[in-house]
Amino acid sequence: MAKAALGWSNPTLAEKTGLHRNTLNRAENGEAKRSTLELLRRVFEEAGLEFIPENGGGAGIRFRNRADGTRGEH
């Protein structure tokens, strides 16, 4: 969901994280190591996303508001 929100492809995500495409595929299939998930989250947050905890409608993401009133990178 985060990758799609940013309009990133797997090659773009691989470039931004330094992860191999096979590692990204495992993450998308729910088979990633904790360290991989932490790296992905950090990269997505640096790109302006905020992870929202489950609140009855399920977990999700949104663009974080920046100090200048605009939303994160897209």
All heavy atoms as TSV, in Angstrom:
chain	resi	resn	atom	element	x	y	z
A	1	MET	N	N	0.832	-1.178	0.000
A	1	MET	CA	C	0.000	0.000	0.000
A	1	MET	C	C	0.879	1.245	0.000
A	1	MET	O	O	0.584	2.205	-0.702
A	1	MET	CB	C	-0.935	-0.042	1.208
A	1	MET	CG	C	-1.985	0.994	1.177
A	1	MET	SD	S	-3.356	0.818	2.373
A	1	MET	CE	C	-2.624	0.206	3.827
A	2	ALA	N	N	1.941	1.265	0.796
A	2	ALA	CA	C	2.820	2.431	0.883
A	2	ALA	C	C	3.520	2.674	-0.446
A	2	ALA	O	O	3.626	3.811	-0.906
A	2	ALA	CB	C	3.839	2.242	2.000
A	3	LYS	N	N	3.994	1.619	-1.055
A	3	LYS	CA	C	4.679	1.732	-2.348
A	3	LYS	C	C	3.741	2.329	-3.388
A	3	LYS	O	O	4.115	3.241	-4.136
A	3	LYS	CB	C	5.170	0.344	-2.778
A	3	LYS	CG	C	5.986	0.328	-4.032
A	3	LYS	CD	C	6.498	-1.065	-4.326
A	3	LYS	CE	C	5.366	-1.911	-4.869
A	3	LYS	NZ	N	5.785	-3.207	-5.372
A	4	ALA	N	N	2.518	1.873	-3.424
A	4	ALA	CA	C	1.535	2.380	-4.381
A	4	ALA	C	C	1.188	3.839	-4.109
A	4	ALA	O	O	1.038	4.633	-5.039
A	4	ALA	CB	C	0.276	1.523	-4.342
A	5	ALA	N	N	1.074	4.217	-2.839
A	5	ALA	CA	C	0.747	5.602	-2.493
A	5	ALA	C	C	1.797	6.567	-3.012
A	5	ALA	O	O	1.481	7.688	-3.413
A	5	ALA	CB	C	0.588	5.747	-0.981
A	6	LEU	N	N	3.041	6.130	-3.020
A	6	LEU	CA	C	4.131	6.974	-3.501
A	6	LEU	C	C	4.340	6.856	-5.001
A	6	LEU	O	O	5.114	7.609	-5.580
A	6	LEU	CB	C	5.432	6.607	-2.763
A	6	LEU	CG	C	5.445	6.948	-1.276
A	6	LEU	CD1	C	6.598	6.246	-0.585
A	6	LEU	CD2	C	5.516	8.455	-1.079
A	7	GLY	N	N	3.665	5.880	-5.620
A	7	GLY	CA	C	3.827	5.665	-7.051
A	7	GLY	C	C	5.165	5.026	-7.394
A	7	GLY	O	O	5.687	5.214	-8.483
A	8	TRP	N	N	5.715	4.267	-6.438
A	8	TRP	CA	C	7.014	3.636	-6.631
A	8	TRP	C	C	6.862	2.233	-7.197
A	8	TRP	O	O	5.983	1.472	-6.799
A	8	TRP	CB	C	7.766	3.539	-5.316
A	8	TRP	CG	C	8.237	4.841	-4.760
A	8	TRP	CD1	C	8.120	6.080	-5.323
A	8	TRP	CD2	C	8.897	5.034	-3.512
A	8	TRP	NE1	N	8.679	7.021	-4.499
A	8	TRP	CE2	C	9.163	6.415	-3.379
A	8	TRP	CE3	C	9.286	4.185	-2.490
A	8	TRP	CZ2	C	9.802	6.950	-2.280
A	8	TRP	CZ3	C	9.919	4.713	-1.387
A	8	TRP	CH2	C	10.191	6.088	-1.289
A	9	SER	N	N	7.753	1.866	-8.097
A	9	SER	CA	C	7.839	0.508	-8.624
A	9	SER	C	C	8.803	-0.287	-7.747
A	9	SER	O	O	9.500	0.287	-6.898
A	9	SER	CB	C	8.378	0.547	-10.057
A	9	SER	OG	O	9.696	1.081	-10.046
A	10	ASN	N	N	8.871	-1.592	-7.965
A	10	ASN	CA	C	9.841	-2.399	-7.218
A	10	ASN	C	C	11.273	-1.949	-7.511
A	10	ASN	O	O	12.074	-1.871	-6.580
A	10	ASN	CB	C	9.659	-3.887	-7.495
A	10	ASN	CG	C	8.716	-4.536	-6.507
A	10	ASN	OD1	O	8.215	-3.896	-5.597
A	10	ASN	ND2	N	8.471	-5.820	-6.687
A	11	PRO	N	N	11.636	-1.637	-8.768
A	11	PRO	CA	C	12.999	-1.145	-9.002
A	11	PRO	C	C	13.295	0.161	-8.249
A	11	PRO	O	O	14.389	0.341	-7.718
A	11	PRO	CB	C	13.060	-0.940	-10.518
A	11	PRO	CG	C	12.069	-1.930	-11.054
A	11	PRO	CD	C	10.951	-1.930	-10.037
A	12	THR	N	N	12.314	1.044	-8.158
A	12	THR	CA	C	12.507	2.289	-7.409
A	12	THR	C	C	12.700	1.994	-5.935
A	12	THR	O	O	13.602	2.541	-5.289
A	12	THR	CB	C	11.306	3.232	-7.604
A	12	THR	OG1	O	11.187	3.544	-8.987
A	12	THR	CG2	C	11.452	4.506	-6.798
A	13	LEU	N	N	11.869	1.125	-5.376
A	13	LEU	CA	C	11.981	0.775	-3.965
A	13	LEU	C	C	13.314	0.077	-3.690
A	13	LEU	O	O	13.963	0.348	-2.677
A	13	LEU	CB	C	10.806	-0.100	-3.524
A	13	LEU	CG	C	10.733	-0.425	-2.039
A	13	LEU	CD1	C	10.718	0.831	-1.186
A	13	LEU	CD2	C	9.495	-1.276	-1.754
A	14	ALA	N	N	13.742	-0.778	-4.590
A	14	ALA	CA	C	15.032	-1.452	-4.434
A	14	ALA	C	C	16.164	-0.424	-4.412
A	14	ALA	O	O	17.086	-0.518	-3.593
A	14	ALA	CB	C	15.245	-2.461	-5.555
A	15	GLU	N	N	16.072	0.569	-5.277
A	15	GLU	CA	C	17.097	1.611	-5.325
A	15	GLU	C	C	17.125	2.427	-4.035
A	15	GLU	O	O	18.182	2.732	-3.495
A	15	GLU	CB	C	16.833	2.533	-6.517
A	15	GLU	CG	C	17.812	3.668	-6.656
A	15	GLU	CD	C	17.465	4.571	-7.815
A	15	GLU	OE1	O	17.039	4.062	-8.864
A	15	GLU	OE2	O	17.611	5.791	-7.648
A	16	LYS	N	N	15.959	2.777	-3.524
A	16	LYS	CA	C	15.876	3.618	-2.332
A	16	LYS	C	C	16.270	2.878	-1.054
A	16	LYS	O	O	16.698	3.495	-0.089
A	16	LYS	CB	C	14.483	4.217	-2.208
A	16	LYS	CG	C	14.212	5.229	-3.325
A	16	LYS	CD	C	12.940	5.969	-3.092
A	16	LYS	CE	C	12.689	6.983	-4.172
A	16	LYS	NZ	N	13.531	8.176	-4.064
A	17	THR	N	N	16.094	1.562	-1.036
A	17	THR	CA	C	16.390	0.779	0.169
A	17	THR	C	C	17.700	0.007	0.086
A	17	THR	O	O	18.240	-0.383	1.116
A	17	THR	CB	C	15.273	-0.252	0.443
A	17	THR	OG1	O	15.195	-1.148	-0.677
A	17	THR	CG2	C	13.944	0.425	0.699
A	18	GLY	N	N	18.167	-0.245	-1.120
A	18	GLY	CA	C	19.347	-1.092	-1.288
A	18	GLY	C	C	19.026	-2.571	-1.164
A	18	GLY	O	O	19.930	-3.400	-1.099
A	19	LEU	N	N	17.737	-2.910	-1.147
A	19	LEU	CA	C	17.321	-4.308	-1.021
A	19	LEU	C	C	17.180	-4.953	-2.402
A	19	LEU	O	O	16.798	-4.302	-3.371
A	19	LEU	CB	C	15.980	-4.400	-0.291
A	19	LEU	CG	C	15.980	-3.933	1.160
A	19	LEU	CD1	C	14.553	-3.917	1.709
A	19	LEU	CD2	C	16.881	-4.804	2.026
A	20	HIS	N	N	17.460	-6.231	-2.467
A	20	HIS	CA	C	17.302	-6.999	-3.702
A	20	HIS	C	C	15.826	-7.240	-3.969
A	20	HIS	O	O	15.015	-7.319	-3.042
A	20	HIS	CB	C	18.036	-8.336	-3.552
A	20	HIS	CG	C	18.163	-9.095	-4.826
A	20	HIS	ND1	N	17.183	-9.941	-5.271
A	20	HIS	CD2	C	19.149	-9.125	-5.750
A	20	HIS	CE1	C	17.552	-10.478	-6.427
A	20	HIS	NE2	N	18.751	-9.994	-6.740
A	21	ARG	N	N	15.471	-7.370	-5.231
A	21	ARG	CA	C	14.053	-7.579	-5.587
A	21	ARG	C	C	13.474	-8.835	-4.947
A	21	ARG	O	O	12.291	-8.874	-4.610
A	21	ARG	CB	C	13.869	-7.592	-7.099
A	21	ARG	CG	C	14.482	-8.761	-7.788
A	21	ARG	CD	C	14.207	-8.733	-9.304
A	21	ARG	NE	N	14.650	-9.934	-9.934
A	21	ARG	CZ	C	15.862	-10.108	-10.450
A	21	ARG	NH1	N	16.747	-9.144	-10.403
A	21	ARG	NH2	N	16.199	-11.248	-10.999
A	22	ASN	N	N	14.287	-9.874	-4.750
A	22	ASN	CA	C	13.783	-11.081	-4.093
A	22	ASN	C	C	13.404	-10.798	-2.638
A	22	ASN	O	O	12.420	-11.329	-2.132
A	22	ASN	CB	C	14.817	-12.208	-4.148
A	22	ASN	CG	C	15.009	-12.745	-5.545
A	22	ASN	OD1	O	14.177	-12.546	-6.431
A	22	ASN	ND2	N	16.128	-13.410	-5.770
A	23	THR	N	N	14.172	-9.939	-1.982
A	23	THR	CA	C	13.872	-9.554	-0.604
A	23	THR	C	C	12.568	-8.766	-0.561
A	23	THR	O	O	11.729	-8.981	0.320
A	23	THR	CB	C	15.025	-8.716	-0.017
A	23	THR	OG1	O	16.219	-9.502	-0.092
A	23	THR	CG2	C	14.749	-8.324	1.421
A	24	LEU	N	N	12.385	-7.868	-1.521
A	24	LEU	CA	C	11.133	-7.102	-1.597
A	24	LEU	C	C	9.945	-8.016	-1.862
A	24	LEU	O	O	8.874	-7.840	-1.277
A	24	LEU	CB	C	11.235	-6.023	-2.675
A	24	LEU	CG	C	12.271	-4.934	-2.406
A	24	LEU	CD1	C	12.372	-4.003	-3.594
A	24	LEU	CD2	C	11.948	-4.177	-1.135
A	25	ASN	N	N	10.124	-8.991	-2.734
A	25	ASN	CA	C	9.040	-9.950	-3.003
A	25	ASN	C	C	8.666	-10.719	-1.742
A	25	ASN	O	O	7.486	-10.929	-1.467
A	25	ASN	CB	C	9.440	-10.918	-4.119
A	25	ASN	CG	C	9.478	-10.264	-5.476
A	25	ASN	OD1	O	8.840	-9.228	-5.701
A	25	ASN	ND2	N	10.230	-10.848	-6.385
A	26	ARG	N	N	9.673	-11.136	-0.960
A	26	ARG	CA	C	9.390	-11.847	0.289
A	26	ARG	C	C	8.621	-10.937	1.247
A	26	ARG	O	O	7.681	-11.383	1.920
A	26	ARG	CB	C	10.684	-12.348	0.938
A	26	ARG	CG	C	11.223	-13.615	0.303
A	26	ARG	CD	C	12.301	-14.271	1.156
A	26	ARG	NE	N	13.480	-13.443	1.323
A	26	ARG	CZ	C	14.482	-13.355	0.444
A	26	ARG	NH1	N	14.442	-14.062	-0.666
A	26	ARG	NH2	N	15.511	-12.571	0.693
A	27	ALA	N	N	8.997	-9.668	1.305
A	27	ALA	CA	C	8.296	-8.721	2.186
A	27	ALA	C	C	6.840	-8.580	1.759
A	27	ALA	O	O	5.939	-8.568	2.600
A	27	ALA	CB	C	8.993	-7.364	2.160
A	28	GLU	N	N	6.598	-8.478	0.472
A	28	GLU	CA	C	5.222	-8.349	-0.014
A	28	GLU	C	C	4.404	-9.602	0.243
A	28	GLU	O	O	3.181	-9.534	0.342
A	28	GLU	CB	C	5.221	-8.004	-1.500
A	28	GLU	CG	C	5.686	-6.578	-1.763
A	28	GLU	CD	C	5.683	-6.195	-3.225
A	28	GLU	OE1	O	5.577	-7.088	-4.102
A	28	GLU	OE2	O	5.788	-4.990	-3.493
A	29	ASN	N	N	5.074	-10.734	0.368
A	29	ASN	CA	C	4.388	-12.003	0.652
A	29	ASN	C	C	4.309	-12.300	2.146
A	29	ASN	O	O	3.895	-13.386	2.536
A	29	ASN	CB	C	5.090	-13.158	-0.071
A	29	ASN	CG	C	4.919	-13.082	-1.562
A	29	ASN	OD1	O	3.900	-12.610	-2.061
A	29	ASN	ND2	N	5.929	-13.524	-2.298
A	30	GLY	N	N	4.736	-11.342	2.973
A	30	GLY	CA	C	4.667	-11.533	4.422
A	30	GLY	C	C	5.750	-12.417	4.993
A	30	GLY	O	O	5.595	-12.955	6.085
A	31	GLU	N	N	6.857	-12.560	4.278
A	31	GLU	CA	C	7.930	-13.469	4.713
A	31	GLU	C	C	9.226	-12.731	5.027
A	31	GLU	O	O	10.292	-13.324	5.010
A	31	GLU	CB	C	8.189	-14.498	3.610
A	31	GLU	CG	C	6.966	-15.310	3.238
A	31	GLU	CD	C	7.139	-16.089	1.949
A	31	GLU	OE1	O	8.221	-16.013	1.330
A	31	GLU	OE2	O	6.186	-16.759	1.556
A	32	ALA	N	N	9.155	-11.445	5.327
A	32	ALA	CA	C	10.361	-10.644	5.535
A	32	ALA	C	C	10.868	-10.740	6.962
A	32	ALA	O	O	10.109	-10.981	7.897
A	32	ALA	CB	C	10.077	-9.187	5.201
A	33	LYS	N	N	12.164	-10.499	7.108
A	33	LYS	CA	C	12.767	-10.392	8.432
A	33	LYS	C	C	12.337	-9.072	9.053
A	33	LYS	O	O	12.007	-8.109	8.360
A	33	LYS	CB	C	14.288	-10.413	8.317
A	33	LYS	CG	C	14.859	-11.703	7.817
A	33	LYS	CD	C	16.371	-11.596	7.729
A	33	LYS	CE	C	16.974	-12.858	7.161
A	33	LYS	NZ	N	18.430	-12.734	7.013
A	34	ARG	N	N	12.387	-9.032	10.358
A	34	ARG	CA	C	12.024	-7.805	11.084
A	34	ARG	C	C	12.879	-6.621	10.637
A	34	ARG	O	O	12.395	-5.513	10.458
A	34	ARG	CB	C	12.156	-8.032	12.579
A	34	ARG	CG	C	11.817	-6.804	13.378
A	34	ARG	CD	C	12.005	-7.007	14.872
A	34	ARG	NE	N	11.031	-6.191	15.537
A	34	ARG	CZ	C	10.169	-6.598	16.434
A	34	ARG	NH1	N	10.163	-7.860	16.789
A	34	ARG	NH2	N	9.329	-5.775	16.984
A	35	SER	N	N	14.172	-6.843	10.439
A	35	SER	CA	C	15.075	-5.763	10.030
A	35	SER	C	C	14.690	-5.207	8.661
A	35	SER	O	O	14.801	-3.997	8.427
A	35	SER	CB	C	16.528	-6.243	10.023
A	35	SER	OG	O	16.694	-7.326	9.128
A	36	THR	N	N	14.222	-6.062	7.779
A	36	THR	CA	C	13.776	-5.612	6.452
A	36	THR	C	C	12.534	-4.739	6.586
A	36	THR	O	O	12.444	-3.672	5.965
A	36	THR	CB	C	13.482	-6.820	5.537
A	36	THR	OG1	O	14.686	-7.571	5.371
A	36	THR	CG2	C	12.946	-6.382	4.186
A	37	LEU	N	N	11.596	-5.169	7.401
A	37	LEU	CA	C	10.372	-4.388	7.602
A	37	LEU	C	C	10.674	-3.043	8.250
A	37	LEU	O	O	10.074	-2.026	7.876
A	37	LEU	CB	C	9.379	-5.185	8.452
A	37	LEU	CG	C	8.844	-6.464	7.811
A	37	LEU	CD1	C	7.948	-7.205	8.792
A	37	LEU	CD2	C	8.115	-6.163	6.519
A	38	GLU	N	N	11.612	-3.027	9.177
A	38	GLU	CA	C	11.991	-1.770	9.823
A	38	GLU	C	C	12.628	-0.810	8.819
A	38	GLU	O	O	12.354	0.387	8.843
A	38	GLU	CB	C	12.926	-2.039	11.003
A	38	GLU	CG	C	12.214	-2.698	12.163
A	38	GLU	CD	C	13.154	-3.192	13.259
A	38	GLU	OE1	O	14.406	-3.128	13.079
A	38	GLU	OE2	O	12.636	-3.648	14.298
A	39	LEU	N	N	13.467	-1.330	7.936
A	39	LEU	CA	C	14.079	-0.508	6.898
A	39	LEU	C	C	13.017	0.052	5.958
A	39	LEU	O	O	13.016	1.245	5.636
A	39	LEU	CB	C	15.112	-1.313	6.109
A	39	LEU	CG	C	15.688	-0.613	4.866
A	39	LEU	CD1	C	16.430	0.665	5.255
A	39	LEU	CD2	C	16.599	-1.571	4.111
A	40	LEU	N	N	12.107	-0.797	5.514
A	40	LEU	CA	C	11.040	-0.345	4.617
A	40	LEU	C	C	10.203	0.747	5.275
A	40	LEU	O	O	9.919	1.782	4.656
A	40	LEU	CB	C	10.152	-1.525	4.200
A	40	LEU	CG	C	10.803	-2.522	3.242
A	40	LEU	CD1	C	9.969	-3.790	3.141
A	40	LEU	CD2	C	11.003	-1.889	1.875
A	41	ARG	N	N	9.853	0.542	6.512
A	41	ARG	CA	C	9.052	1.549	7.216
A	41	ARG	C	C	9.799	2.875	7.304
A	41	ARG	O	O	9.239	3.938	7.067
A	41	ARG	CB	C	8.686	1.049	8.613
A	41	ARG	CG	C	7.815	2.036	9.363
A	41	ARG	CD	C	7.403	1.529	10.725
A	41	ARG	NE	N	6.526	2.489	11.368
A	41	ARG	CZ	C	5.357	2.198	11.885
A	41	ARG	NH1	N	4.913	0.949	11.864
A	41	ARG	NH2	N	4.621	3.130	12.438
A	42	ARG	N	N	11.082	2.812	7.641
A	42	ARG	CA	C	11.884	4.027	7.759
A	42	ARG	C	C	11.953	4.777	6.420
A	42	ARG	O	O	11.787	6.003	6.378
A	42	ARG	CB	C	13.291	3.674	8.262
A	42	ARG	CG	C	14.137	4.863	8.608
A	42	ARG	CD	C	15.413	4.497	9.354
A	42	ARG	NE	N	16.233	3.493	8.679
A	42	ARG	CZ	C	16.383	2.235	9.091
A	42	ARG	NH1	N	15.762	1.798	10.176
A	42	ARG	NH2	N	17.145	1.397	8.433
A	43	VAL	N	N	12.155	4.058	5.330
A	43	VAL	CA	C	12.226	4.681	4.005
A	43	VAL	C	C	10.882	5.307	3.639
A	43	VAL	O	O	10.832	6.432	3.124
A	43	VAL	CB	C	12.686	3.655	2.942
A	43	VAL	CG1	C	12.487	4.170	1.527
A	43	VAL	CG2	C	14.151	3.285	3.177
A	44	PHE	N	N	9.800	4.610	3.898
A	44	PHE	CA	C	8.470	5.165	3.604
A	44	PHE	C	C	8.176	6.395	4.463
A	44	PHE	O	O	7.607	7.372	3.977
A	44	PHE	CB	C	7.381	4.107	3.794
A	44	PHE	CG	C	7.389	3.025	2.751
A	44	PHE	CD1	C	7.258	1.692	3.116
A	44	PHE	CD2	C	7.503	3.316	1.408
A	44	PHE	CE1	C	7.239	0.682	2.161
A	44	PHE	CE2	C	7.494	2.321	0.432
A	44	PHE	CZ	C	7.363	0.997	0.815
A	45	GLU	N	N	8.554	6.353	5.721
A	45	GLU	CA	C	8.331	7.514	6.587
A	45	GLU	C	C	9.173	8.700	6.139
A	45	GLU	O	O	8.708	9.838	6.157
A	45	GLU	CB	C	8.614	7.149	8.045
A	45	GLU	CG	C	7.537	6.258	8.627
A	45	GLU	CD	C	7.821	5.776	10.041
A	45	GLU	OE1	O	9.001	5.846	10.488
A	45	GLU	OE2	O	6.867	5.335	10.696
A	46	GLU	N	N	10.407	8.454	5.710
A	46	GLU	CA	C	11.256	9.531	5.201
A	46	GLU	C	C	10.675	10.144	3.931
A	46	GLU	O	O	10.919	11.319	3.634
A	46	GLU	CB	C	12.675	9.018	4.947
A	46	GLU	CG	C	13.440	8.742	6.227
A	46	GLU	CD	C	14.772	8.045	6.002
A	46	GLU	OE1	O	15.136	7.771	4.828
A	46	GLU	OE2	O	15.448	7.757	7.008
A	47	ALA	N	N	9.897	9.359	3.194
A	47	ALA	CA	C	9.254	9.843	1.971
A	47	ALA	C	C	7.963	10.601	2.269
A	47	ALA	O	O	7.304	11.084	1.354
A	47	ALA	CB	C	8.981	8.677	1.029
A	48	GLY	N	N	7.579	10.680	3.545
A	48	GLY	CA	C	6.416	11.478	3.921
A	48	GLY	C	C	5.181	10.706	4.319
A	48	GLY	O	O	4.120	11.298	4.509
A	49	LEU	N	N	5.288	9.388	4.456
A	49	LEU	CA	C	4.124	8.603	4.859
A	49	LEU	C	C	4.076	8.440	6.371
A	49	LEU	O	O	5.104	8.442	7.045
A	49	LEU	CB	C	4.148	7.224	4.210
A	49	LEU	CG	C	3.991	7.195	2.699
A	49	LEU	CD1	C	4.024	5.753	2.211
A	49	LEU	CD2	C	2.723	7.881	2.247
A	50	GLU	N	N	2.882	8.286	6.868
A	50	GLU	CA	C	2.659	8.015	8.289
A	50	GLU	C	C	1.840	6.740	8.383
A	50	GLU	O	O	0.830	6.591	7.692
A	50	GLU	CB	C	1.894	9.178	8.907
A	50	GLU	CG	C	1.608	9.020	10.364
A	50	GLU	CD	C	0.887	10.231	10.945
A	50	GLU	OE1	O	0.616	11.200	10.210
A	50	GLU	OE2	O	0.579	10.180	12.140
A	51	PHE	N	N	2.276	5.814	9.215
A	51	PHE	CA	C	1.551	4.564	9.401
A	51	PHE	C	C	0.508	4.760	10.486
A	51	PHE	O	O	0.784	5.303	11.547
A	51	PHE	CB	C	2.511	3.427	9.750
A	51	PHE	CG	C	3.331	3.001	8.559
A	51	PHE	CD1	C	4.459	3.713	8.188
A	51	PHE	CD2	C	2.950	1.916	7.798
A	51	PHE	CE1	C	5.203	3.346	7.079
A	51	PHE	CE2	C	3.682	1.536	6.683
A	51	PHE	CZ	C	4.818	2.255	6.326
A	52	ILE	N	N	-0.700	4.321	10.216
A	52	ILE	CA	C	-1.833	4.497	11.121
A	52	ILE	C	C	-2.156	3.143	11.749
A	52	ILE	O	O	-2.355	2.159	11.037
A	52	ILE	CB	C	-3.075	5.002	10.349
A	52	ILE	CG1	C	-2.736	6.277	9.593
A	52	ILE	CG2	C	-4.247	5.207	11.287
A	52	ILE	CD1	C	-3.781	6.641	8.560
A	53	PRO	N	N	-2.219	3.078	13.070
A	53	PRO	CA	C	-2.555	1.802	13.715
A	53	PRO	C	C	-4.006	1.407	13.430
A	53	PRO	O	O	-4.820	2.242	13.046
A	53	PRO	CB	C	-2.356	2.089	15.202
A	53	PRO	CG	C	-2.433	3.559	15.337
A	53	PRO	CD	C	-2.015	4.152	14.022
A	54	GLU	N	N	-4.277	0.162	13.630
A	54	GLU	CA	C	-5.637	-0.340	13.434
A	54	GLU	C	C	-6.583	0.408	14.368
A	54	GLU	O	O	-6.315	0.582	15.547
A	54	GLU	CB	C	-5.699	-1.838	13.712
A	54	GLU	CG	C	-7.016	-2.433	13.307
A	54	GLU	CD	C	-6.966	-3.942	13.231
A	54	GLU	OE1	O	-5.883	-4.502	13.109
A	54	GLU	OE2	O	-8.049	-4.537	13.284
A	55	ASN	N	N	-7.680	0.879	13.814
A	55	ASN	CA	C	-8.632	1.671	14.606
A	55	ASN	C	C	-10.078	1.304	14.284
A	55	ASN	O	O	-10.927	2.168	14.184
A	55	ASN	CB	C	-8.401	3.165	14.360
A	55	ASN	CG	C	-8.592	3.528	12.899
A	55	ASN	OD1	O	-8.929	2.689	12.091
A	55	ASN	ND2	N	-8.365	4.777	12.570
A	56	GLY	N	N	-10.309	0.054	14.078
A	56	GLY	CA	C	-11.655	-0.389	13.745
A	56	GLY	C	C	-11.835	-0.602	12.259
A	56	GLY	O	O	-12.581	-1.460	11.835
A	57	GLY	N	N	-11.153	0.201	11.459
A	57	GLY	CA	C	-11.223	0.061	10.008
A	57	GLY	C	C	-9.995	-0.602	9.441
A	57	GLY	O	O	-9.853	-0.730	8.240
A	58	GLY	N	N	-9.087	-0.993	10.301
A	58	GLY	CA	C	-7.852	-1.621	9.864
A	58	GLY	C	C	-6.701	-0.639	9.838
A	58	GLY	O	O	-6.899	0.568	9.855
A	59	ALA	N	N	-5.507	-1.176	9.812
A	59	ALA	CA	C	-4.304	-0.346	9.751
A	59	ALA	C	C	-4.212	0.300	8.384
A	59	ALA	O	O	-4.827	-0.156	7.420
A	59	ALA	CB	C	-3.078	-1.215	10.020
A	60	GLY	N	N	-3.436	1.367	8.288
A	60	GLY	CA	C	-3.312	2.032	7.005
A	60	GLY	C	C	-2.147	3.004	6.984
A	60	GLY	O	O	-1.304	3.012	7.872
A	61	ILE	N	N	-2.135	3.846	5.948
A	61	ILE	CA	C	-1.117	4.874	5.796
A	61	ILE	C	C	-1.784	6.157	5.353
A	61	ILE	O	O	-2.910	6.156	4.861
A	61	ILE	CB	C	-0.051	4.485	4.752
A	61	ILE	CG1	C	-0.704	4.215	3.403
A	61	ILE	CG2	C	0.809	3.339	5.227
A	61	ILE	CD1	C	0.249	4.197	2.249
A	62	ARG	N	N	-1.068	7.264	5.523
A	62	ARG	CA	C	-1.503	8.553	4.999
A	62	ARG	C	C	-0.260	9.411	4.831
A	62	ARG	O	O	0.790	9.116	5.385
A	62	ARG	CB	C	-2.503	9.227	5.921
A	62	ARG	CG	C	-1.929	9.623	7.265
A	62	ARG	CD	C	-2.960	10.298	8.129
A	62	ARG	NE	N	-2.441	10.418	9.499
A	62	ARG	CZ	C	-3.184	10.417	10.572
A	62	ARG	NH1	N	-4.491	10.301	10.465
A	62	ARG	NH2	N	-2.651	10.534	11.755
A	63	PHE	N	N	-0.399	10.464	4.042
A	63	PHE	CA	C	0.699	11.402	3.911
A	63	PHE	C	C	0.727	12.284	5.144
A	63	PHE	O	O	-0.302	12.790	5.577
A	63	PHE	CB	C	0.557	12.254	2.641
A	63	PHE	CG	C	0.927	11.495	1.399
A	63	PHE	CD1	C	-0.041	10.917	0.614
A	63	PHE	CD2	C	2.256	11.354	1.032
A	63	PHE	CE1	C	0.295	10.211	-0.528
A	63	PHE	CE2	C	2.606	10.639	-0.103
A	63	PHE	CZ	C	1.627	10.069	-0.888
A	64	ARG	N	N	1.890	12.464	5.695
A	64	ARG	CA	C	2.092	13.292	6.875
A	64	ARG	C	C	2.085	14.759	6.445
A	64	ARG	O	O	2.641	15.122	5.431
A	64	ARG	CB	C	3.447	12.925	7.493
A	64	ARG	CG	C	3.815	13.659	8.733
A	64	ARG	CD	C	5.157	13.179	9.305
A	64	ARG	NE	N	6.238	13.336	8.336
A	64	ARG	CZ	C	6.910	12.330	7.787
A	64	ARG	NH1	N	6.637	11.088	8.105
A	64	ARG	NH2	N	7.875	12.547	6.918
A	65	ASN	N	N	1.455	15.613	7.223
A	65	ASN	CA	C	1.495	17.049	6.968
A	65	ASN	C	C	2.870	17.566	7.360
A	65	ASN	O	O	3.389	17.231	8.420
A	65	ASN	CB	C	0.431	17.790	7.785
A	65	ASN	CG	C	-0.947	17.607	7.211
A	65	ASN	OD1	O	-1.123	17.446	6.008
A	65	ASN	ND2	N	-1.948	17.621	8.066
A	66	ARG	N	N	3.429	18.418	6.514
A	66	ARG	CA	C	4.713	19.035	6.822
A	66	ARG	C	C	4.465	20.383	7.484
A	66	ARG	O	O	3.347	20.889	7.489
A	66	ARG	CB	C	5.530	19.198	5.543
A	66	ARG	CG	C	5.812	17.847	4.896
A	66	ARG	CD	C	6.800	17.890	3.790
A	66	ARG	NE	N	6.582	18.954	2.823
A	66	ARG	CZ	C	7.024	18.923	1.582
A	66	ARG	NH1	N	7.703	17.892	1.150
A	66	ARG	NH2	N	6.807	19.912	0.759
A	67	ALA	N	N	5.504	20.957	8.037
A	67	ALA	CA	C	5.395	22.233	8.750
A	67	ALA	C	C	4.842	23.337	7.858
A	67	ALA	O	O	4.189	24.255	8.340
A	67	ALA	CB	C	6.761	22.623	9.304
A	68	ASP	N	N	5.089	23.249	6.542
A	68	ASP	CA	C	4.616	24.302	5.644
A	68	ASP	C	C	3.167	24.079	5.206
A	68	ASP	O	O	2.648	24.801	4.354
A	68	ASP	CB	C	5.515	24.440	4.418
A	68	ASP	CG	C	5.543	23.188	3.541
A	68	ASP	OD1	O	4.815	22.221	3.827
A	68	ASP	OD2	O	6.304	23.183	2.560
A	69	GLY	N	N	2.500	23.079	5.787
A	69	GLY	CA	C	1.107	22.826	5.479
A	69	GLY	C	C	0.869	21.910	4.296
A	69	GLY	O	O	-0.250	21.505	4.030
A	70	THR	N	N	1.918	21.560	3.576
A	70	THR	CA	C	1.779	20.636	2.452
A	70	THR	C	C	1.957	19.218	2.938
A	70	THR	O	O	2.452	18.965	4.033
A	70	THR	CB	C	2.818	20.942	1.348
A	70	THR	OG1	O	4.126	20.761	1.879
A	70	THR	CG2	C	2.654	22.354	0.817
A	71	ARG	N	N	1.559	18.304	2.121
A	71	ARG	CA	C	1.720	16.892	2.460
A	71	ARG	C	C	3.083	16.421	1.985
A	71	ARG	O	O	3.750	17.062	1.203
A	71	ARG	CB	C	0.609	16.080	1.819
A	71	ARG	CG	C	-0.748	16.494	2.365
A	71	ARG	CD	C	-1.510	15.258	2.745
A	71	ARG	NE	N	-2.791	15.583	3.284
A	71	ARG	CZ	C	-3.153	15.261	4.510
A	71	ARG	NH1	N	-2.318	14.651	5.290
A	71	ARG	NH2	N	-4.350	15.520	4.960
A	72	GLY	N	N	3.465	15.217	2.438
A	72	GLY	CA	C	4.767	14.642	2.098
A	72	GLY	C	C	4.991	14.451	0.609
A	72	GLY	O	O	4.118	14.718	-0.211
A	73	GLU	N	N	6.155	13.974	0.283
A	73	GLU	CA	C	6.594	13.739	-1.093
A	73	GLU	C	C	5.643	12.793	-1.813
A	73	GLU	O	O	5.093	11.889	-1.238
A	73	GLU	CB	C	7.999	13.129	-1.030
A	73	GLU	CG	C	8.556	12.691	-2.334
A	73	GLU	CD	C	9.880	11.975	-2.125
A	73	GLU	OE1	O	10.683	12.426	-1.298
A	73	GLU	OE2	O	10.088	10.965	-2.779
A	74	HIS	N	N	5.475	12.977	-3.090
A	74	HIS	CA	C	4.691	12.045	-3.911
A	74	HIS	C	C	5.372	11.779	-5.208
A	74	HIS	O	O	6.162	12.397	-5.735
A	74	HIS	CB	C	3.306	12.588	-4.175
A	74	HIS	CG	C	2.386	11.557	-4.785
A	74	HIS	ND1	N	2.800	10.370	-5.331
A	74	HIS	CD2	C	1.065	11.543	-4.932
A	74	HIS	CE1	C	1.773	9.708	-5.790
A	74	HIS	NE2	N	0.713	10.390	-5.558
